[in-house]
């Protein structure tokens, strides 16, 4: 055994103690798990074992055996079973990787007679075998989560892991029976407060997740009965059907925004903004996921208070009615086709003509003119989004 590995072997017990102390100091959930003498001794024993296996295998570039991987998985399973969260698991893995690299560097400096070949050997072993070890740890961790979590919580955890680009998503997807896509769009369904509805929506979201097999996460609002449904959909998923199915199960007005991009957290932020600008609808048939192209005017108006105030005055001028805002909504939704609009509103075409004339009288804008479409369609979307409520 070369001098570098001799030094690593000599320092293994001390390095293992330093690792357990670092976990205890930096990861509060870990600290709560090792309050007992037995639990702390077990964590220390595992830390020493992993270092000794590194020293055994790295010189000849040996692979972690199935038994080794099962032992690593059992540690992940035990910690998850004791209540450790995904965030704490990620912290533990980060600290472990940083300390192992530091230990190799310290051993190299302590043994100046060590060859470059030894350093390259241990580093070449650590990267691929470390990845296999992390996969095994995640496998055990997720196994425990599956036992103590309902399906809807497992799918929510998968969604959070994908948004955070956490490698545990692969194991979570396997357990939840969700096939991961190469790329995702993020859709946010905005649900305002639901007066008189005390459901927590877990049942509806679980049914949706099982039917569509996509990552979903229902986030209740901090106050009230509203919240947002976050869905990650791939190229083969029909997001419009998913949104309509949720709206039908919900039975309350909601709006949806969708966005894509290589960074899912950025896409989530854009989808939220789009969803806030999109109109609220109760009828599932009217609800669809809006894109930036659908509401870019409304998004710009929301950031220009003086413009928004002027549009709100136009909306107030429509108040004498009858039902002029909803009439214009149907009119533009039907691409200004009179027959389709009248049918959608369940009124006679002459009644529709009367209402459109009232719009002209009250606002001075012809709903079918270029200027009328630009102004009134924005008024409709802003009004129905709830921005002025």
C-alpha positions as CSV (number, residue, x, y, z in Angstrom):
1,X,0.0,0.0,0.0
2,X,1.4,3.4,-1.0
3,X,2.2,6.2,1.5
4,X,-0.9,8.2,0.7
5,X,-3.2,5.3,1.5
6,X,-1.1,4.6,4.7
7,X,-1.8,8.1,5.8
8,X,-5.5,7.9,4.9
9,X,-5.7,4.7,7.0
10,X,-4.0,6.3,9.9
11,X,-6.3,9.3,9.9
12,X,-9.5,7.3,9.2
13,X,-10.9,7.2,12.9
14,X,-10.1,10.9,13.4
15,X,-11.6,11.9,10.1
16,X,-14.7,9.9,10.8
17,X,-15.2,11.7,14.1
18,X,-14.7,15.1,12.4
19,X,-17.3,14.1,9.8
20,X,-19.9,13.2,12.5
21,X,-19.1,16.4,14.3
22,X,-19.6,18.4,11.1
23,X,-23.0,16.8,10.5
24,X,-24.0,17.5,14.0
25,X,-23.0,21.1,13.8
26,X,-24.3,21.9,10.3
27,X,-27.3,19.7,9.9
28,X,-29.8,20.2,12.8
29,X,-31.9,17.2,11.8
30,X,-28.8,14.9,11.9
31,X,-28.0,16.3,15.4
32,X,-31.4,15.3,16.6
33,X,-30.9,11.8,15.2
34,X,-27.7,11.1,17.1
35,X,-28.6,12.4,20.6
36,X,-28.2,8.9,22.0
37,X,-24.9,7.2,22.5
38,X,-25.8,4.2,20.4
39,X,-27.0,6.3,17.4
40,X,-23.8,8.4,17.5
41,X,-21.6,5.3,17.7
42,X,-23.5,3.8,14.7
43,X,-22.9,7.0,12.7
44,X,-19.2,7.0,13.6
45,X,-18.9,3.3,12.8
46,X,-20.4,3.9,9.3
47,X,-18.1,6.8,8.7
48,X,-15.0,4.7,9.6
49,X,-16.3,1.8,7.4
50,X,-16.6,3.9,4.3
51,X,-13.1,5.3,4.7
52,X,-11.6,1.8,5.1
53,X,-13.5,0.6,2.0
54,X,-12.1,3.5,0.1
55,X,-8.6,2.5,1.2
56,X,-9.2,-1.1,0.3
57,X,-10.6,-0.6,-3.1
58,X,-9.0,2.6,-4.5
59,X,-5.4,1.3,-5.1
60,X,-6.6,-1.3,-7.6
61,X,-9.6,0.7,-8.7
62,X,-12.0,-1.9,-7.3
63,X,-15.7,-1.5,-7.4
64,X,-18.0,-1.2,-4.5
65,X,-19.7,-4.6,-4.2
66,X,-23.4,-5.2,-4.0
67,X,-23.0,-5.8,-0.3
68,X,-21.3,-2.4,0.0
69,X,-24.0,-0.7,-1.8
70,X,-26.7,-2.4,0.3
71,X,-24.9,-1.3,3.4
72,X,-24.8,2.3,2.2
73,X,-28.5,2.0,1.2
74,X,-29.4,0.8,4.7
75,X,-27.9,3.9,6.2
76,X,-30.0,6.1,3.9
77,X,-33.0,4.1,4.8
78,X,-32.4,4.3,8.5
79,X,-32.0,8.1,8.4
80,X,-35.1,8.7,6.3
81,X,-37.0,6.3,8.6
82,X,-36.0,8.4,11.6
83,X,-37.4,11.5,9.9
84,X,-34.6,13.2,8.0
85,X,-35.8,15.4,5.2
86,X,-34.6,15.6,1.6
87,X,-32.9,19.0,2.3
88,X,-31.0,17.5,5.2
89,X,-30.0,14.5,3.2
90,X,-28.6,16.8,0.5
91,X,-26.6,18.7,3.2
92,X,-25.2,15.5,4.5
93,X,-24.1,14.4,1.1
94,X,-22.5,17.8,0.4
95,X,-20.6,17.8,3.7
96,X,-19.5,14.2,3.2
97,X,-18.1,15.0,-0.3
98,X,-16.3,18.1,0.9
99,X,-14.7,16.3,3.8
100,X,-13.5,13.3,1.8
101,X,-11.8,15.6,-0.7
102,X,-10.3,17.6,2.1
103,X,-9.0,14.4,3.7
104,X,-7.3,13.3,0.5
105,X,-5.7,16.7,0.1
106,X,-4.4,16.7,3.8
107,X,-3.0,13.2,3.4
108,X,-1.2,14.2,0.2
109,X,0.4,17.2,1.9
110,X,1.3,15.1,5.0
111,X,3.1,12.5,2.8
112,X,5.3,14.5,0.6
113,X,6.9,11.3,-0.6
114,X,3.6,10.1,-2.0
115,X,3.5,9.7,-5.8
116,X,1.2,11.5,-8.2
117,X,0.0,8.1,-9.3
118,X,-1.5,7.5,-5.8
119,X,-3.3,10.8,-5.8
120,X,-4.7,10.2,-9.3
121,X,-5.7,6.6,-8.3
122,X,-7.8,7.7,-5.3
123,X,-9.3,10.6,-7.1
124,X,-10.1,8.4,-10.1
125,X,-11.8,5.9,-7.8
126,X,-13.7,8.5,-5.7
127,X,-15.7,10.2,-8.5
128,X,-17.4,7.1,-10.1
129,X,-17.7,5.1,-6.9
130,X,-18.9,8.1,-5.0
131,X,-21.7,8.5,-7.5
132,X,-22.6,4.8,-7.1
133,X,-22.6,5.3,-3.3
134,X,-24.9,8.3,-3.6
135,X,-27.3,6.4,-5.8
136,X,-27.4,3.6,-3.2
137,X,-27.9,6.1,-0.3
138,X,-30.8,7.7,-2.3
139,X,-32.3,4.3,-3.0
140,X,-32.4,3.5,0.7
141,X,-33.6,6.9,1.6
142,X,-36.5,6.8,-0.8
143,X,-37.4,3.2,0.3
144,X,-38.1,4.6,3.8
145,X,-40.0,7.6,2.5
146,X,-42.3,5.3,0.5
147,X,-43.3,3.4,3.7
148,X,-44.1,6.5,5.7
149,X,-45.5,8.9,3.0
150,X,-48.8,8.8,1.2
151,X,-48.6,8.7,-2.6
152,X,-49.6,12.4,-3.0
153,X,-46.7,13.4,-0.7
154,X,-44.3,11.2,-2.7
155,X,-45.2,12.9,-5.9
156,X,-44.9,16.3,-4.3
157,X,-41.5,15.4,-3.1
158,X,-40.6,14.3,-6.7
159,X,-41.7,17.6,-8.0
160,X,-39.6,19.5,-5.5
161,X,-36.6,17.4,-6.3
162,X,-36.9,18.0,-10.0
163,X,-37.2,21.7,-9.4
164,X,-34.1,21.6,-7.2
165,X,-32.2,19.4,-9.7
166,X,-31.7,16.9,-6.9
167,X,-30.4,13.5,-8.1
168,X,-32.8,11.8,-5.7
169,X,-35.6,12.5,-8.3
170,X,-34.5,9.4,-10.2
171,X,-35.3,7.1,-7.3
172,X,-38.4,9.1,-6.3
173,X,-39.8,8.7,-9.8
174,X,-39.2,5.0,-9.8
175,X,-41.0,4.6,-6.6
176,X,-43.9,6.8,-7.7
177,X,-44.2,5.1,-11.1
178,X,-43.5,8.3,-13.0
179,X,-41.4,8.2,-16.2
180,X,-39.1,11.1,-16.2
181,X,-39.0,13.3,-19.3
182,X,-35.9,14.7,-20.9
183,X,-37.3,18.3,-20.6
184,X,-40.2,19.8,-18.7
185,X,-42.6,22.7,-18.9
186,X,-43.9,24.1,-15.7
187,X,-47.6,24.9,-15.3
188,X,-49.0,26.7,-12.3
189,X,-52.8,26.6,-11.7
190,X,-53.7,29.6,-9.5
191,X,-56.6,28.9,-7.1
192,X,-58.0,32.0,-5.2
193,X,-59.6,31.6,-1.8
194,X,-62.4,29.0,-1.8
195,X,-65.1,30.2,0.7
196,X,-67.0,27.4,2.3
197,X,-64.7,24.7,0.9
198,X,-62.7,23.0,3.6
199,X,-61.1,20.3,1.5
200,X,-57.3,20.0,1.6
201,X,-57.4,18.7,-2.0
202,X,-55.0,15.9,-1.3
203,X,-57.5,13.4,-2.7
204,X,-58.1,15.4,-5.9
205,X,-54.4,15.9,-6.5
206,X,-53.6,12.2,-5.8
207,X,-56.2,11.2,-8.3
208,X,-54.8,13.6,-10.8
209,X,-51.2,12.3,-10.3
210,X,-52.3,8.7,-10.6
211,X,-54.3,9.4,-13.8
212,X,-51.6,11.5,-15.6
213,X,-48.4,10.1,-14.0
214,X,-46.7,13.5,-14.0
215,X,-45.0,15.3,-11.1
216,X,-47.6,17.4,-9.2
217,X,-47.4,19.6,-6.1
218,X,-50.3,21.3,-4.3
219,X,-49.1,24.3,-2.3
220,X,-51.8,25.8,-0.1
221,X,-51.7,29.5,0.5
222,X,-50.4,30.7,3.9
223,X,-53.9,32.0,4.7
224,X,-57.3,31.1,3.4
225,X,-58.3,28.1,1.3
226,X,-56.5,29.0,-1.9
227,X,-53.1,27.9,-3.3
228,X,-51.4,26.7,-6.4
229,X,-51.0,23.4,-8.2
230,X,-47.5,23.0,-9.8
231,X,-47.3,20.5,-12.6
232,X,-44.2,19.4,-14.6
233,X,-45.2,18.1,-18.0
234,X,-43.0,16.6,-20.8
235,X,-43.5,16.8,-24.6
236,X,-45.8,13.7,-24.5
237,X,-48.1,15.0,-21.7
238,X,-51.4,16.8,-22.5
239,X,-51.2,19.7,-20.1
240,X,-54.5,21.2,-21.3
241,X,-56.4,18.0,-20.3
242,X,-54.6,17.9,-16.9
243,X,-55.6,21.5,-16.2
244,X,-59.2,20.9,-17.2
245,X,-59.4,17.7,-15.0
246,X,-58.1,19.7,-12.0
247,X,-60.6,22.5,-12.6
248,X,-63.5,20.0,-12.8
249,X,-62.4,18.3,-9.6
250,X,-61.9,21.7,-7.9
251,X,-65.2,23.3,-8.9
252,X,-63.9,26.8,-8.2
253,X,-62.6,29.5,-10.4
254,X,-58.9,29.2,-11.3
255,X,-56.3,30.3,-13.8
256,X,-53.3,28.7,-15.3
257,X,-49.9,29.8,-16.7
258,X,-47.2,27.7,-18.3
259,X,-43.6,28.3,-19.2
260,X,-40.6,26.3,-20.3
261,X,-36.8,26.6,-20.3
262,X,-33.7,24.8,-19.2
263,X,-33.8,26.0,-15.6
264,X,-37.0,24.8,-14.0
265,X,-37.0,27.3,-11.1
266,X,-36.9,30.2,-13.7
267,X,-39.8,28.5,-15.6
268,X,-41.7,28.2,-12.3
269,X,-41.3,31.9,-11.7
270,X,-42.5,32.8,-15.2
271,X,-45.4,30.4,-15.0
272,X,-46.5,32.0,-11.7
273,X,-46.5,35.5,-13.3
274,X,-48.4,34.3,-16.3
275,X,-51.0,32.6,-14.1
276,X,-51.5,35.8,-12.1
277,X,-52.2,37.7,-15.3
278,X,-54.5,35.0,-16.8
279,X,-58.3,35.2,-16.4
280,X,-60.1,33.1,-13.8
281,X,-62.7,30.7,-15.1
282,X,-65.0,28.3,-13.3
283,X,-66.0,26.2,-16.3
284,X,-63.3,23.6,-17.1
285,X,-64.0,24.0,-20.8
286,X,-62.9,27.7,-20.7
287,X,-59.8,27.0,-18.7
288,X,-56.5,26.6,-20.5
289,X,-52.8,27.1,-19.6
290,X,-51.8,30.5,-20.8
291,X,-48.4,31.2,-22.2
292,X,-46.4,34.4,-22.3
293,X,-47.7,35.1,-25.8
294,X,-51.3,35.2,-24.4
295,X,-50.7,37.7,-21.6
296,X,-47.6,39.7,-22.4
297,X,-49.7,42.9,-22.6
298,X,-51.3,42.3,-19.3
299,X,-48.0,41.6,-17.6
300,X,-46.6,44.8,-18.9
301,X,-49.7,46.7,-17.8
302,X,-49.4,45.2,-14.3
303,X,-46.0,47.0,-14.0
304,X,-47.4,50.3,-15.2
305,X,-49.8,51.5,-12.5
306,X,-51.0,54.6,-14.5
307,X,-51.9,52.4,-17.5
308,X,-53.6,49.9,-15.2
309,X,-55.6,52.6,-13.6
310,X,-56.8,53.9,-16.9
311,X,-57.9,50.4,-18.0
312,X,-59.7,50.0,-14.7
313,X,-61.7,53.2,-15.5
314,X,-62.7,51.7,-18.9
315,X,-63.9,48.6,-17.0
316,X,-65.9,50.7,-14.6
317,X,-67.6,52.4,-17.6
318,X,-69.0,49.0,-18.6
319,X,-70.7,48.5,-15.2
320,X,-74.2,49.6,-16.4
321,X,-74.2,46.4,-18.4
322,X,-75.8,44.1,-19.0
323,X,-73.0,41.6,-18.5
324,X,-70.7,43.5,-20.8
325,X,-67.4,42.2,-19.5
326,X,-68.5,38.6,-19.8
327,X,-70.0,39.3,-23.2
328,X,-66.7,40.7,-24.5
329,X,-64.9,37.8,-23.0
330,X,-67.0,35.4,-25.0
331,X,-66.8,37.6,-28.1
332,X,-63.0,37.6,-28.1
333,X,-62.8,33.9,-27.1
334,X,-64.9,33.1,-30.2
335,X,-62.7,35.2,-32.4
336,X,-65.4,37.8,-32.8
337,X,-67.7,35.4,-34.5
338,X,-71.3,36.6,-33.8
339,X,-73.1,33.3,-34.2
340,X,-70.6,31.4,-32.0
341,X,-70.6,34.1,-29.4
342,X,-74.4,34.2,-29.2
343,X,-74.5,30.4,-28.9
344,X,-71.8,30.5,-26.1
345,X,-73.8,33.1,-24.2
346,X,-77.1,31.4,-24.9
347,X,-78.6,34.6,-26.2
348,X,-80.2,35.7,-29.5
349,X,-77.7,37.3,-32.0
350,X,-79.8,40.6,-31.8
351,X,-79.2,40.6,-28.0
352,X,-75.5,40.2,-28.6
353,X,-75.6,43.1,-31.1
354,X,-77.4,45.3,-28.5
355,X,-74.7,44.5,-25.9
356,X,-71.9,45.4,-28.4
357,X,-73.6,48.7,-29.2
358,X,-73.8,49.4,-25.4
359,X,-70.0,48.8,-25.2
360,X,-69.5,51.4,-28.0
361,X,-71.9,53.9,-26.3
362,X,-70.2,53.5,-22.9
363,X,-66.6,53.4,-23.9
364,X,-66.4,55.1,-27.3
365,X,-64.6,51.9,-28.5
366,X,-65.9,49.6,-31.3
367,X,-65.2,46.1,-29.9
368,X,-64.4,44.9,-33.5
369,X,-62.0,47.7,-34.3
370,X,-58.2,47.3,-34.0
371,X,-58.2,49.9,-31.2
372,X,-61.2,48.3,-29.5
373,X,-59.6,44.8,-29.6
374,X,-56.3,46.2,-28.1
375,X,-58.0,48.0,-25.3
376,X,-61.0,46.0,-24.5
377,X,-59.4,42.5,-24.6
378,X,-56.8,43.8,-22.1
379,X,-59.6,45.2,-19.9
380,X,-61.4,41.8,-20.1
381,X,-58.3,39.8,-19.1
382,X,-57.3,42.1,-16.3
383,X,-60.9,42.2,-15.0
384,X,-61.3,38.5,-15.0
385,X,-57.9,37.8,-13.5
386,X,-59.1,39.2,-10.2
387,X,-56.4,42.0,-10.3
388,X,-59.0,44.7,-9.6
389,X,-61.1,42.8,-7.0
